């Protein structure tokens, strides 16, 4: 009797240990691309919105990465690093800026809902008049399924 019990326990343990090996492996995707964009926006030289408009031309490398699990969970992120030129749109007496930037966004999705999302952006610029700016923005949101959203935003 003890032998049958031991065989039963061992068989169950092996099934539990080996069970995950039979699940489909996660699907991982990575996309690398070089991106050039032109758009009009405010100069990101302060944490306040507004000011004169600039025409931006950005050139950057973009990497999108995601891992999708068999149970529907998704972990992913986007990383962009590049350079920019910002030319004043309406007032040619303003300096033209050149610089570098990094954008990073990571997320986790469960049951079709974004559960966490974190974004950081860092921009360094130098004006044609010698002026400079550095700015870093971090935002994060955590969305529990049945509770209020927890989030924060920091700009410095």
Contact map, one row per residue, 1 for C-alpha under 8 A:
111110000000000000000000000000000000000000000000000000000000000000000000000000000000000000000000000000000000000000000000000000000000000000000000000000000000
111111000000000000000000000000000000000000000000000000000000000000000000000000000000000000000000000000000000000000000000000000000000000000000000000000000000
111111100000000000000000000000000000000000000000000000000000000000000000000000000000000000000000000000000000000000000000000000000000000000000000000000000000
111111110000000000000000000000000000000000000000000000000000000000000000000000000000000000000000000000000000000000000000000000000000000000000000000000000000
111111111000000000000000000000000000000000000000000000000000000000000000000000000000000000000000000000000000000000000000000000000000000000000000000000000000
011111111100000000000000000000000000000000000000000000000000000000000000000000000000000000000000000000000000000000000000000000000000000000000000000000000000
001111111110000000000000000000000000000000000000000000000000000000000000000000000000000000000000000000000000000000000000000000000000000000000000000000000000
000111111111000000000000000000000000000000000000000000000000000000000000000000000000000000000000000000000000000000000000000000000000000000000000000000000000
000011111111100000000000000000000000000000000000000000000000000000000000000000000000000000000000000000000000000000000000000000000000000000000000000000000000
000001111111110000000000000000000000000000000000000000000000000000000000000000000000000000000000000000000000000000000000000000000000000000000000000000000000
000000111111111000000000000000000000000000000000000000000000000000000000000000000000000000000000000000000000000000000000000000000000000000000000000000000000
000000011111111100000000000000000000000000000000000000000000000000000000000000000000000000000000000000000000000000000000000000000000000000000000000000000000
000000001111111110000000000000000000000000000000000000000000000000000000000000000000000000000000000000000000000000000000000000000000000000000000000000000000
000000000111111111100000000000000000000000000000000000000000000000000000000000000000000000000000000000000000000000000000000000000000000000000000000000000000
000000000011111111100000000000000000000000000000000000000000000000000000000000000000000000000000000000000000000000000000000000000000000000000000000000000000
000000000001111111110000000000000000000000000000000000000000000000000000000000000000000000000000000000000000000000000000000000000000000000000000000000000000
000000000000111111110000000000000000000000000000000000000000000000000000000000000000000000000000000000000000000000000000000000000000000000000000000000000000
000000000000011111111100000000000000000000000000000000000000000000000000000000000000000000000000000000000000000000000000000000000000000000000000000000000000
000000000000011111111110000000000000000000000000000000000000000000000000000000000000000000000000000000000000000000000000000000000000000000000000000000000000
000000000000000111111110000000000000000000000000000000000000000000000000000000000000000000000000000000000000000000000000000000000000000000000000000000000000
000000000000000001111110000000000000000000000000000000000000000000000000000000000000000000000000000000000000000000000000000000000000000000000000000000000000
000000000000000001111111000000000000000000000000000000000000000000000000000000000000000000000000000000000000000000000000000000000000000000000000000000000000
000000000000000000111111100000000000000000000000000000000000000000000100000000000000000000000000000000000000000000000000000000000000000000000000000000000000
000000000000000000000111110000000000000000000000000000000000000000000100000000000000000000000000000000000000000000000000000000000000000000000000000000000000
000000000000000000000011111000000000000000000000000000000000000000001100000000000000000000000000000000000000000000000000000000000000000000000000000000000000
000000000000000000000001111100000000000000000000000000000000000000111100000000000000000000000000000000000000000000000000000000000000000000000000000000000000
000000000000000000000000111110000000000000000000000000000000000000111000000000000000000000000000000000000000000000000000000000000000000000000000000000000000
000000000000000000000000011111000000000000000000000000000000000011110000000000000000000000000000000000000000000000000000000000000000000000000000000000000000
000000000000000000000000001111100000000000000000000000000000000111100000000000000000000000000000000000000000000000000000000000000000000000000000000000000000
000000000000000000000000000111110000000000000000000000000000001111000000000000000000000000000000000000000000000000000000000000000000000000000000000000000000
000000000000000000000000000011111000000000000000000000000000011110000000000000000000000000000000000000000000000000000000000000000000000000000000000000000000
000000000000000000000000000001111100000000000000000000000000111100000000000000000000000000000000000000000000000000000000000000000000000000000000000000000000
000000000000000000000000000000111110000000000000000000000000111000000000000000000000000000000000000000000000000000000000000000000000000000000000000000000000
000000000000000000000000000000011111000000000000000000000011110000000000000000000000000000000000000000000000000000000000000000000000000000000000000000000000
000000000000000000000000000000001111100000000000000000000111110000000000000000000000000000000000000000000000000000000000000000000000000000000000000000000000
000000000000000000000000000000000111110000000000000000001111000000000000000000000000000000000000000000000000000000000000000000000000000000000000000000000000
000000000000000000000000000000000011111000000000000000011110000000000000000000000000000000000000000000000000000000000000000000000000000000000000000000000000
000000000000000000000000000000000001111100000000000000111100000000000000000000000000000000000000000000000000000000000000000000000000000000000000000000000000
000000000000000000000000000000000000111110000000000000111000000000000000000000000000000000000000000000000000000000000000000000000000000000000000000000000000
000000000000000000000000000000000000011111000000000011110000000000000000000000000000000010000000000000000000000000000000000000000000000000000000000000000000
000000000000000000000000000000000000001111100000000011110000000000000000000000000000000000000000000000000000000000000000000000000000000000000000000000000000
000000000000000000000000000000000000000111110000111111000000000000000000000000000000000000000000000000000000000000000000000000000000000000000000000000000000
000000000000000000000000000000000000000011111000001111000000000000000000000000000000010000000000000000000000000000000000000000000000000000000000000000000000
000000000000000000000000000000000000000001111110100000000000000000000000000000000000000000000000000000000000000000000000001000000000001000000000000000000000
000000000000000000000000000000000000000000111110000000000000000000000000000000000000000000000000000000000000000000000000000000000000111000000000000000000000
000000000000000000000000000000000000000000011111100000000000000000000000000000000000000000000000000000000000000000000000000000000000001000000000000000000001
000000000000000000000000000000000000000000011111100000000000000000000000000000000000000000000000000000000000000000000000000000000000001000000000000000000011
000000000000000000000000000000000000000000000111110000000000000000000000000000000000000000000000000000000000000000000000000000000000000000000000000000000000
000000000000000000000000000000000000000001010111111000000000000000000000000000000000000000000000000000000000000000000000000000000000000000000000000000000000
000000000000000000000000000000000000000001000001111100000000000000000000000000000000000000000000000000000000000000000000000000000000000000000000000000000000
000000000000000000000000000000000000000001100000111110000000000000000000000000000000000000000000000000000000000000000000000000000000000000000000000000000000
000000000000000000000000000000000000000001100000011111000000000000000000000000000000000111000000000000000000000000000000000000000000000000000000000000000000
000000000000000000000000000000000000000111100000001111100000000000000000000000000000000111000000000000000000000000000000000000000000000000000000000000000000
000000000000000000000000000000000000000111100000000111110000000000000000000000000000011111000000000000000000000000000000000000000000000000000000000000000000
000000000000000000000000000000000000011110000000000011111000000000000000000000000000011110000000000000000000000000000000000000000000000000000000000000000000
000000000000000000000000000000000000111110000000000001111100000000000000000000000001111000000000000000000000000000000000000000000000000000000000000000000000
000000000000000000000000000000000001111000000000000000111110000000000000000000000001110000000000000000000000000000000000000000000000000000000000000000000000
000000000000000000000000000000000011110000000000000000011111000000000000000000000111100000000000000000000000000000000000000000000000000000000000000000000000
000000000000000000000000000000000111100000000000000000001111100000000000000000000111000000000000000000000000000000000000000000000000000000000000000000000000
000000000000000000000000000000000111000000000000000000000111110000000000000000011110000000000000000000000000000000000000000000000000000000000000000000000000
000000000000000000000000000000011110000000000000000000000011111000000000000000011100000000000000000000000000000000000000000000000000000000000000000000000000
000000000000000000000000000000111110000000000000000000000001111100000000000001111000000000000000000000000000000000000000000000000000000000000000000000000000
000000000000000000000000000001111000000000000000000000000000111110000000000001110000000000000000000000000000000000000000000000000000000000000000000000000000
000000000000000000000000000011110000000000000000000000000000011111000000000111100000000000000000000000000000000000000000000000000000000000000000000000000000
000000000000000000000000000111100000000000000000000000000000001111100000000111000000000000000000000000000000000000000000000000000000000000000000000000000000
000000000000000000000000000111000000000000000000000000000000000111110000011110000000000000000000000000000000000000000000000000000000000000000000000000000000
000000000000000000000000011110000000000000000000000000000000000011111000011100000000000000000000000000000000000000000000000000000000000000000000000000000000
000000000000000000000000011100000000000000000000000000000000000001111101111000000000000000000000000000000000000000000000000000000000000000000000000000000000
000000000000000000000000111000000000000000000000000000000000000000111111110000000000000000000000000000000000000000000000000000000000000000000000000000000000
000000000000000000000011110000000000000000000000000000000000000000011111100000000000000000000000000000000000000000000000000000000000000000000000000000000000
000000000000000000000000000000000000000000000000000000000000000000001111100000000000000000000000000000000000000000000000000000000000000000000000000000000000
000000000000000000000000000000000000000000000000000000000000000000011111110000000000000000000000000000000000011100000000000000000000000000000000000000000000
000000000000000000000000000000000000000000000000000000000000000000011111111000000000000000000000000000000001111100000000000000000000000000000000000000000000
000000000000000000000000000000000000000000000000000000000000000001111001111100000000000000000000000000000001110000000000000000000000000000000000000000000000
000000000000000000000000000000000000000000000000000000000000000001110000111110000000000000000000000000000111100000000000000000000000000000000000000000000000
000000000000000000000000000000000000000000000000000000000000000111100000011111000000000000000000000000000111000000000000000000000000000000000000000000000000
000000000000000000000000000000000000000000000000000000000000000111000000001111100000000000000000000000011110000000000000000000000000000000000000000000000000
000000000000000000000000000000000000000000000000000000000000011110000000000111110000000000000000000000111100000000000000000000000000000000000000000000000000
000000000000000000000000000000000000000000000000000000000000011100000000000011111000000000000000000001111000000000000000000000000000000000000000000000000000
000000000000000000000000000000000000000000000000000000000001111000000000000001111100000000000000000011110000000000000000000000000000000000000000000000000000
000000000000000000000000000000000000000000000000000000000001110000000000000000111110000000000000000111100000000000000000000000000000000000000000000000000000
000000000000000000000000000000000000000000000000000000000111100000000000000000011111000000000000000111000000000000000000000000000000000000000000000000000000
000000000000000000000000000000000000000000000000000000000111000000000000000000001111100000000000011110000000000000000000000000000000000000000000000000000000
000000000000000000000000000000000000000000000000000000011110000000000000000000000111110000000000111110000000000000000000000000000000000000000000000000000000
000000000000000000000000000000000000000000000000000000011100000000000000000000000011111000000001111000000000000000000000000000000000000000000000000000000000
000000000000000000000000000000000000000000100000000001111000000000000000000000000001111100000001110000000000000000000000000000000000000000000000000000000000
000000000000000000000000000000000000000000000000000001110000000000000000000000000000111110000011100000000000000000000000000000000000000000000000000000000000
000000000000000000000000000000000000000000000000000111100000000000000000000000000000011111110111000000000000000000000000000000000000000000000000000000000000
000000000000000000000000000000000000000100000000000111100000000000000000000000000000001111110000000000000000000000000000000000000000000000000000000000000000
000000000000000000000000000000000000000000000000000111000000000000000000000000000000000111110000000000000000000000000000000000000000000000000000000000000000
000000000000000000000000000000000000000000000000000000000000000000000000000000000000000111111100000000000000000000000000000000000000000000000000000000000000
000000000000000000000000000000000000000000000000000000000000000000000000000000000000000111111110000000000000000000000000000000000000000000000000000000000000
000000000000000000000000000000000000000000000000000000000000000000000000000000000000000000111110000000000000000000000000000000000000000000000000000000000000
000000000000000000000000000000000000000000000000000000000000000000000000000000000000000100111111000000000000000000000000000000000000000000000000000000000000
000000000000000000000000000000000000000000000000000000000000000000000000000000000000001100011111100000000000000000000000000000111000000000000000000000000000
000000000000000000000000000000000000000000000000000000000000000000000000000000000000111100000111110000000000000000000000000000110000000000000000000000000000
000000000000000000000000000000000000000000000000000000000000000000000000000000000001111000000011111000000000000000000000000011110000000000000000000000000000
000000000000000000000000000000000000000000000000000000000000000000000000000000000011110000000001111100000000000000000000000011100000000000000000000000000000
000000000000000000000000000000000000000000000000000000000000000000000000000000000011100000000000111110000000000000000000001111000000000000000000000000000000
000000000000000000000000000000000000000000000000000000000000000000000000000000001111000000000000011111000000000000000000001110000000000000000000000000000000
000000000000000000000000000000000000000000000000000000000000000000000000000000011111000000000000001111100000000000000000111100000000000000000000000000000000
000000000000000000000000000000000000000000000000000000000000000000000000000000111100000000000000000111110000000000000001111000000000000000000000000000000000
000000000000000000000000000000000000000000000000000000000000000000000000000001111000000000000000000011111000000000000011110000000000000000000000000000000000
000000000000000000000000000000000000000000000000000000000000000000000000000011110000000000000000000001111100000000000011100000000000000000000000000000000000
000000000000000000000000000000000000000000000000000000000000000000000000000011100000000000000000000000111110000000001111000000000000000000000000000000000000
000000000000000000000000000000000000000000000000000000000000000000000000001111000000000000000000000000011111000000001110000000000000000000000000000000000000
000000000000000000000000000000000000000000000000000000000000000000000000001110000000000000000000000000001111100001111100000000000000000000000000000000000000
000000000000000000000000000000000000000000000000000000000000000000000000111100000000000000000000000000000111110001111000000000000000000000000000000000000000
000000000000000000000000000000000000000000000000000000000000000000000000111000000000000000000000000000000011111111110000000000000000000000000000000000000000
000000000000000000000000000000000000000000000000000000000000000000000001110000000000000000000000000000000001111111100000000000000000000000000000000000000000
000000000000000000000000000000000000000000000000000000000000000000000001100000000000000000000000000000000000111110000000000000000000000000000000000000000000
000000000000000000000000000000000000000000000000000000000000000000000001100000000000000000000000000000000000111111000000000000000000000000000000000000000000
000000000000000000000000000000000000000000000000000000000000000000000000000000000000000000000000000000000000111111100000000000000000000000000000000000000000
000000000000000000000000000000000000000000000000000000000000000000000000000000000000000000000000000000000011110111111000000000000000000000000010000000000000
000000000000000000000000000000000000000000000000000000000000000000000000000000000000000000000000000000000011110011111000000000000000000000001111100000000000
000000000000000000000000000000000000000000000000000000000000000000000000000000000000000000000000000000000011100001111100000000000000000000011110000000000000
000000000000000000000000000000000000000000000000000000000000000000000000000000000000000000000000000000001111000001111110000000000000000000011100000000000000
000000000000000000000000000000000000000000000000000000000000000000000000000000000000000000000000000000001110000000011111000000000000000001111000000000000000
000000000000000000000000000000000000000000000000000000000000000000000000000000000000000000000000000000111100000000001111100000000000000011110000000000000000
000000000000000000000000000000000000000000000000000000000000000000000000000000000000000000000000000001111000000000000111110000000000000111100000000000000000
000000000000000000000000000000000000000000000000000000000000000000000000000000000000000000000000000011110000000000000011111000000000001111000000000000000000
000000000000000000000000000000000000000000000000000000000000000000000000000000000000000000000000000011100000000000000001111100000000011110000000000000000000
000000000000000000000000000000000000000000010000000000000000000000000000000000000000000000000000001111000000000000000000111110000000111100000000000000000000
000000000000000000000000000000000000000000000000000000000000000000000000000000000000000000000000001110000000000000000000011111000001111000000000000000000000
000000000000000000000000000000000000000000000000000000000000000000000000000000000000000000000000111100000000000000000000001111100001110000000000000000000000
000000000000000000000000000000000000000000000000000000000000000000000000000000000000000000000000111000000000000000000000000111110111100000000000000000000000
000000000000000000000000000000000000000000000000000000000000000000000000000000000000000000000011110000000000000000000000000011111111000000000000000000000000
000000000000000000000000000000000000000000000000000000000000000000000000000000000000000000000011100000000000000000000000000001111110000000000000000000000000
000000000000000000000000000000000000000000000000000000000000000000000000000000000000000000000010000000000000000000000000000000111110000000000000000000000000
000000000000000000000000000000000000000000000000000000000000000000000000000000000000000000000000000000000000000000000000000001111111000000000000000000000000
000000000000000000000000000000000000000000000000000000000000000000000000000000000000000000000000000000000000000000000000000001111111100000000000000000000000
000000000000000000000000000000000000000000000000000000000000000000000000000000000000000000000000000000000000000000000000000111100111110000000000000000000000
000000000000000000000000000000000000000000001000000000000000000000000000000000000000000000000000000000000000000000000000001111000011111000000000000000000000
000000000000000000000000000000000000000000001000000000000000000000000000000000000000000000000000000000000000000000000000011110000001111100000000000000000000
000000000000000000000000000000000000000000011110000000000000000000000000000000000000000000000000000000000000000000000000111100000000111110000000000000000011
000000000000000000000000000000000000000000000000000000000000000000000000000000000000000000000000000000000000000000000001111000000000011111000000000000000011
000000000000000000000000000000000000000000000000000000000000000000000000000000000000000000000000000000000000000000000011110000000000001111100000000000001111
000000000000000000000000000000000000000000000000000000000000000000000000000000000000000000000000000000000000000000000111100000000000000111110000000000001110
000000000000000000000000000000000000000000000000000000000000000000000000000000000000000000000000000000000000000000000111000000000000000011111000000000111100
000000000000000000000000000000000000000000000000000000000000000000000000000000000000000000000000000000000000000000011110000000000000000001111100000000111000
000000000000000000000000000000000000000000000000000000000000000000000000000000000000000000000000000000000000000000111100000000000000000000111110000011110000
000000000000000000000000000000000000000000000000000000000000000000000000000000000000000000000000000000000000000000111000000000000000000000011111000011100000
000000000000000000000000000000000000000000000000000000000000000000000000000000000000000000000000000000000000000001110000000000000000000000001111101111000000
000000000000000000000000000000000000000000000000000000000000000000000000000000000000000000000000000000000000000000100000000000000000000000000111111110000000
000000000000000000000000000000000000000000000000000000000000000000000000000000000000000000000000000000000000000000100000000000000000000000000011111000000000
000000000000000000000000000000000000000000000000000000000000000000000000000000000000000000000000000000000000000000000000000000000000000000000001111100000000
000000000000000000000000000000000000000000000000000000000000000000000000000000000000000000000000000000000000000000000000000000000000000000000011111110000000
000000000000000000000000000000000000000000000000000000000000000000000000000000000000000000000000000000000000000000000000000000000000000000000011011111000000
000000000000000000000000000000000000000000000000000000000000000000000000000000000000000000000000000000000000000000000000000000000000000000001111001111100000
000000000000000000000000000000000000000000000000000000000000000000000000000000000000000000000000000000000000000000000000000000000000000000001110000111110000
000000000000000000000000000000000000000000000000000000000000000000000000000000000000000000000000000000000000000000000000000000000000000000111100000011111000
000000000000000000000000000000000000000000000000000000000000000000000000000000000000000000000000000000000000000000000000000000000000000000111000000001111100
000000000000000000000000000000000000000000000000000000000000000000000000000000000000000000000000000000000000000000000000000000000000000011110000000000111110
000000000000000000000000000000000000000000000000000000000000000000000000000000000000000000000000000000000000000000000000000000000000000011100000000000011111
000000000000000000000000000000000000000000000010000000000000000000000000000000000000000000000000000000000000000000000000000000000000001111000000000000001111
000000000000000000000000000000000000000000000110000000000000000000000000000000000000000000000000000000000000000000000000000000000000001110000000000000000111
